[in-house]
Amino acid sequence: MSISRKTARTELLMNEALLLIEEGKRVIVRVKGSSMLPFLRGDKDSVELEKASEIKCGDIVLAYVEECRFVLHRIIRIDEERVVLMGDGNLKGCEYCRIEDIKAKAVNIIKPAKGGYKKISCTDRTHVRKADLWKKLLPVRRYILAIYKRIS
């Protein structure tokens, strides 16, 4: 199996970012994909990551999952040593990992804004309330996401 240059470059950058995070530094990475819509938009938004010393349900984390890849998803359940993750934009399906496979936690969401960017704390009460409401809307997310994608 051959690895593309883009995949190899991404893996190298991720490994460097993880080394910095392990040293206690914060790292900003651009979000890829649409699995975290509507909170994170791929190729537009970024997240500021730090070492995940404490985790809880609702946290956005960077984790190494069973399929041998990294995902940036939200924790929906913690069962002893096993963590269940799901992207906000996913309609079904979860990823699973061990607690030690969580490599970083998002502390800020960085969105482009007029003349620069806007930083939103992941612990901001408004953000947390929106994420809680979004979780409860899982049965109707399909329709909300379809409308969101059409207007954005």
C-alpha positions in Angstrom: 0.0 0.0 0.0 1.4 3.4 -1.0 1.0 6.5 1.0 0.3 9.7 -0.8 2.6 12.8 -0.3 -0.4 14.7 1.2 -1.1 11.9 3.7 2.6 11.6 4.7 2.9 15.4 5.1 -0.3 15.5 7.3 1.0 12.6 9.4 4.3 14.4 9.9 2.7 17.6 10.8 0.3 15.9 13.3 3.3 14.1 14.9 5.1 17.4 15.3 2.0 19.1 16.8 1.6 16.2 19.2 5.2 16.6 20.4 4.5 20.3 21.1 1.3 19.4 23.0 3.1 16.8 25.0 5.6 19.5 26.0 2.7 21.6 27.4 2.4 24.0 24.5 -0.8 24.9 22.7 -1.1 24.2 19.0 -3.6 25.6 16.4 -4.7 23.3 13.6 -7.0 23.9 10.7 -10.1 21.7 10.7 -10.6 19.3 7.8 -13.9 17.6 6.7 -17.5 18.2 7.6 -18.0 15.8 10.5 -18.2 18.6 13.1 -20.7 20.8 11.3 -22.3 23.2 12.2 -19.8 24.1 15.0 -16.6 23.6 12.9 -16.3 24.2 9.2 -13.7 22.3 7.3 -10.9 24.3 5.6 -12.3 27.5 7.3 -12.2 27.1 11.1 -9.3 26.1 13.3 -9.0 24.8 16.8 -6.5 25.5 19.5 -5.5 22.3 21.2 -3.7 21.6 24.5 -2.9 18.4 26.4 -6.0 16.7 27.6 -5.3 16.4 31.3 -9.0 16.1 32.2 -11.8 15.1 29.9 -15.6 15.1 30.2 -18.6 14.5 28.1 -19.1 17.3 25.7 -15.4 18.1 25.2 -14.0 18.3 21.6 -10.9 16.1 21.5 -8.3 14.9 19.1 -8.2 11.1 19.5 -6.5 8.2 17.8 -9.4 5.8 17.1 -9.7 2.1 16.5 -9.4 2.5 12.7 -5.9 3.8 13.2 -6.6 7.4 12.3 -7.0 10.7 14.2 -10.4 12.4 14.6 -11.5 15.6 16.1 -14.9 14.8 17.6 -17.0 15.4 20.7 -17.0 13.0 23.6 -20.5 11.6 24.1 -19.9 9.0 26.7 -17.0 7.7 28.9 -17.3 4.1 30.1 -14.5 3.3 32.5 -11.5 3.2 30.1 -13.5 3.4 26.8 -14.5 6.7 25.3 -17.3 7.1 22.8 -16.9 9.9 20.2 -19.2 11.4 17.6 -18.9 14.2 15.2 -21.5 17.0 15.6 -22.2 16.7 11.8 -22.6 12.9 11.9 -26.1 11.5 11.9 -25.1 8.0 13.1 -22.1 6.0 13.9 -19.6 6.6 16.7 -15.8 6.1 17.1 -14.3 4.4 20.1 -11.0 4.8 21.8 -9.3 4.3 25.1 -8.7 7.3 27.4 -5.0 7.1 26.7 -5.7 7.5 23.0 -7.1 11.0 23.5 -4.1 13.2 22.6 -5.4 16.7 22.9 -8.5 18.7 23.9 -9.8 21.8 22.0 -9.8 24.9 24.2 -10.7 27.5 21.6 -12.5 27.5 18.3 -11.0 30.1 15.8 -13.4 31.4 13.1 -12.6 33.8 10.3 -14.2 37.3 10.9 -14.0 40.7 9.3 -10.5 42.0 9.6 -9.1 38.9 11.3 -10.6 36.1 13.4 -12.9 35.4 16.3 -11.9 33.1 19.2 -14.6 31.2 21.0 -13.7 29.4 24.2 -14.9 25.8 24.3 -16.0 26.4 27.9 -18.1 29.5 26.9 -21.6 29.0 28.4 -23.3 29.9 25.1 -21.2 27.4 23.2 -21.8 24.7 25.7 -25.6 25.3 25.7 -25.6 25.2 21.9 -23.7 21.9 21.9 -26.0 20.4 24.5 -29.1 21.4 22.4 -27.5 20.0 19.2 -26.9 16.7 20.9 -30.6 16.5 21.8 -31.6 17.3 18.2 -29.9 14.1 16.9 -33.2 12.7 15.5 -33.7 15.8 13.3 -30.1 16.8 12.5 -30.4 15.5 9.0 -32.9 18.2 8.1 -31.2 21.0 10.0 -27.8 20.1 8.3 -29.4 20.0 4.9 -30.8 23.5 5.4 -27.4 24.7 6.9 -25.4 23.3 3.9 -27.8 25.0 1.4 -27.5 28.5 3.0 -23.8 28.4 3.8 
